[in-house]
Every structure is written in structure tokens, then in C-alpha cells.
Amino acid sequence: MAHSFRRGPGSLAKDIEVVANDVWPLVIYANTTFFRGYLLTQSENLLVFTSSCLTQLLQPPSAAFVRIRERAHLTRETRFSEWGMQNKIKAQLNSNFNWNTAVFMVIFHLGTLVALFMWSWKWVVISLLINWVGGSLGIGIGFHRLLTHRGFQTPKPVEYFLTFCGLIALQGGAINWVVTHRIHHAFTEREGDPHSPRDGRWWAHMGWILSGTSQQHSDIVMRRYAPDMMKDPVHIWMNRLYFMPLVVLGIGLFAVAGWQGLFWGVFLRVTLGLHATWLVNSATHLWGKRRFETTDDSTNSWWVALLTFGEGWHNNHHAFPRAAKHGLKWYEVDINWYGITVLKFLGLARHINLVSREQIAQSHEYRLRKAA
């Protein structure tokens, strides 16, 4: 006889209760076992890590650590030399490319090309005159022979005026310019030289401006190489606002002569002036004649001297860095020196450093030690 199996309404609930009572303790046990094992594993890993750290600390310092510690005790000059070399290496690897400078260089070179399509002999003359103010009075006489090497002395108002003239050449602030050039003399043709042709001709001419530190030095370097100027609040103020004189000049030229005045008096003039100055860094360390046996590659170049108002007599300058007169022979045209003689005639230049005949004679007999 067949029997049909029929469950009452409470049977399902009872079955669920029985299963829950049997399975739940197993779930709790499994989870407890898992987390206990996980915690033990992590504790063991932590102990191993701590032991490894203690072992490393108790071991003698590695060779790399010893080199770092020894480097911290290097002399100041060596540290500055290494920092300069590191900046050049970074620059050559394009790891520190100065995009702002590069963009401005592109704009100014394009502006120079535009100026050539607005040719005017009148603006050729005007641009040459403005270039003499910025390149000779400002850079050659002011930034270089007065501020960098202190080849002569002037009253402070005259010094500030010459500095202002140099700012319209757009070669950076006077303090930055001075620091760069003093570093160049301290490490000429060695590690740390900002623009030596031994690191490449392109680098010496323009590459150093586009890469590395360029002329943007740290406060420590500025105070190390230009302590005299870093104590002068007027020079600090002018150094921060170095671009303003050119902005004012550009606005004035545009108001008076329109686009032609702007492109000739600013873009073309500044661009050609920059390349003329850079030729001193590159060409006069590559080609030319050497009168003095200095410990660097400096040469005298008549054509660079003409472009830079006398700065091309570079071998003479490296032989006697503090001399206010670079053209030592009658045929060595030195317009910057002529400007200094005018200042002397007006009573505005004094304590002028010159090279004596005895010094020149001695330099032919003995190898010159490079003066910093």
C-alpha cells in the first residue's frame, strides 16, 4: 500500500534550525582558524623585517655611504665645482631644460627675422646707438669691468646708472651675471665652468643658457661669489626687476615709432647683442691668437672685439682679469676702455687698475698662473 509523504507546515522551520545548529559552529571555527593563521604569518614577517633592519644598522657602513659621508667633508670650492658639473650633466641629459628661456629665445629670434622685413637705415643707426648704451656702457663697462672685476671705482649713482644700462641688454640681473662670470674665472676650462667649449661648442655659445642652472643661482652661491653686491639693497632690487627697463624701452619705442621701432630697437638689437656676448664665451676660447700663456684656452679675437666693444681681447683679460684696459696694444681697439677714460676725464672713475710694462715683460718670461 503506497503511502504519500506529506510534511506539516512546521517541518521546514525545524529542519533549518537543525542545520543551522550543526553548521554554524563549523563556520566560526573555520574563520577563527584562518585569521589566527594570518595573524601568525604577519607577526613572523614583522619579526623578520625588524631583524633585517637591526642587522643593517649594526653592520659597518657601505662603500656608497662612506663616499656620501666623505663628500660632506669636501672643501667649499670642491663642492661648488661638483655642483656645477652635476648641473651640466643634468643639462646634457635634458633633465633640466629651461623652457621659459627657450620660448623667449624663439620669440626674439622670430622678431629679428620680422625686423629685417622692415629695413631702414635710420633704424640701423638708432639700434646701433641703443646697443652701445646696453652693450658697452651696460655690459662691458658696467657688468664686466666694474661690477665683476672691480677694475675701477665710480660713485654709487654712476654705478647704478651703468647697471641700468646693462639691463636693457636683457642678459639677466647684474648680480646673476656677475656670479656666473666670477664662477667662470674660478673654474675656467675645468669642472664647474658654466660655459667652457671643452663641454661642446654649442654648449659654450648658447646651450648653457637653455639648460642646467643657466644664470639662476641659489642664494648660497650668490652670497659666496657676489657678497659685495648682495649687501647692496639697490642692486638686489634692480636684480629682481631686471626685465622692467627693457619693457619700458619697448613701450616707449612702440609709442614713438610703432612696430618698426619695437622690432628693431628691442627684438633685433637684443638678439644680436646676446650672440655677440656669447661669442666671447665660445669663439674666444676656440679661435684667435694667444699673447700670454694662461692656464686656459682664452684667445684674442679682433672681430669679436669689434662686436663687443673690446671684450674680444680675451686672452689679455684672462691674463690680467682686474685690468680695466683689455686692449694692450695701440691697434687693439677697446671702445669700453675709451668709455672708462671719458669717465676718468669727467672725474667719475678712479682707482683704475692697469697692466704695467713690467707685468707684461714678466709674463713673457714665466708661465702665468691664472688669477681668479
Rosetta blueprint (number, residue, H / E / L):
1 M L
2 A L
3 H L
4 S L
5 F L
6 R L
7 R L
8 G L
9 P L
10 G L
11 S H
12 L H
13 A H
14 K H
15 D H
16 I H
17 E H
18 V H
19 V H
20 A H
21 N H
22 D H
23 V H
24 W H
25 P H
26 L H
27 V H
28 I H
29 Y H
30 A H
31 N H
32 T H
33 T H
34 F H
35 F H
36 R H
37 G H
38 Y H
39 L H
40 L H
41 T H
42 Q H
43 S H
44 E H
45 N H
46 L H
47 L H
48 V H
49 F H
50 T H
51 S H
52 S H
53 C H
54 L H
55 T H
56 Q H
57 L H
58 L H
59 Q L
60 P L
61 P L
62 S L
63 A H
64 A H
65 F H
66 V H
67 R H
68 I H
69 R H
70 E H
71 R H
72 A L
73 H L
74 L L
75 T L
76 R H
77 E H
78 T H
79 R H
80 F H
81 S H
82 E H
83 W H
84 G H
85 M H
86 Q H
87 N H
88 K H
89 I H
90 K H
91 A H
92 Q H
93 L L
94 N L
95 S L
96 N L
97 F E
98 N L
99 W H
100 N H
101 T H
102 A H
103 V H
104 F H
105 M H
106 V H
107 I H
108 F H
109 H H
110 L H
111 G H
112 T H
113 L H
114 V H
115 A H
116 L H
117 F L
118 M L
119 W L
120 S L
121 W H
122 K H
123 W H
124 V H
125 V H
126 I H
127 S H
128 L H
129 L H
130 I H
131 N H
132 W H
133 V H
134 G H
135 G H
136 S H
137 L H
138 G H
139 I H
140 G H
141 I H
142 G H
143 F H
144 H H
145 R H
146 L H
147 L H
148 T H
149 H L
150 R L
151 G L
152 F L
153 Q E
154 T L
155 P L
156 K H
157 P H
158 V H
159 E H
160 Y H
161 F H
162 L H
163 T H
164 F H
165 C H
166 G H
167 L H
168 I L
169 A L
170 L L
171 Q L
172 G L
173 G L
174 A H
175 I H
176 N H
177 W H
178 V H
179 V H
180 T H
181 H H
182 R H
183 I H
184 H H
185 H H
186 A H
187 F L
188 T L
189 E L
190 R L
191 E L
192 G L
193 D L
194 P L
195 H L
196 S L
197 P H
198 R H
199 D H
200 G L
201 R H
202 W H
203 W H
204 A H
205 H H
206 M H
207 G H
208 W H
209 I H
210 L H
211 S E
212 G L
213 T L
214 S L
215 Q L
216 Q L
217 H L
218 S L
219 D H
220 I H
221 V H
222 M H
223 R H
224 R H
225 Y H
226 A L
227 P H
228 D H
229 M H
230 M H
231 K L
232 D L
233 P H
234 V H
235 H H
236 I H
237 W H
238 M H
239 N H
240 R H
241 L L
242 Y L
243 F L
244 M H
245 P H
246 L H
247 V H
248 V H
249 L H
250 G H
251 I H
252 G H
253 L H
254 F H
255 A H
256 V H
257 A H
258 G H
259 W H
260 Q H
261 G H
262 L H
263 F H
264 W H
265 G H
266 V H
267 F H
268 L H
269 R H
270 V H
271 T H
272 L H
273 G H
274 L H
275 H H
276 A H
277 T H
278 W H
279 L H
280 V H
281 N H
282 S H
283 A H
284 T H
285 H H
286 L L
287 W L
288 G L
289 K E
290 R L
291 R L
292 F L
293 E L
294 T L
295 T L
296 D L
297 D L
298 S L
299 T L
300 N E
301 S L
302 W H
303 W H
304 V H
305 A H
306 L H
307 L H
308 T L
309 F L
310 G L
311 E L
312 G L
313 W E
314 H H
315 N H
316 N H
317 H H
318 H H
319 A H
320 F L
321 P L
322 R L
323 A L
324 A L
325 K L
326 H L
327 G L
328 L L
329 K L
330 W L
331 Y L
332 E L
333 V L
334 D L
335 I H
336 N H
337 W H
338 Y H
339 G H
340 I H
341 T H
342 V H
343 L H
344 K H
345 F H
346 L L
347 G L
348 L L
349 A L
350 R E
351 H L
352 I L
353 N L
354 L L
355 V L
356 S L
357 R H
358 E H
359 Q H
360 I H
361 A H
362 Q H
363 S H
364 H H
365 E H
366 Y L
367 R L
368 L L
369 R L
370 K L
371 A L
372 A L
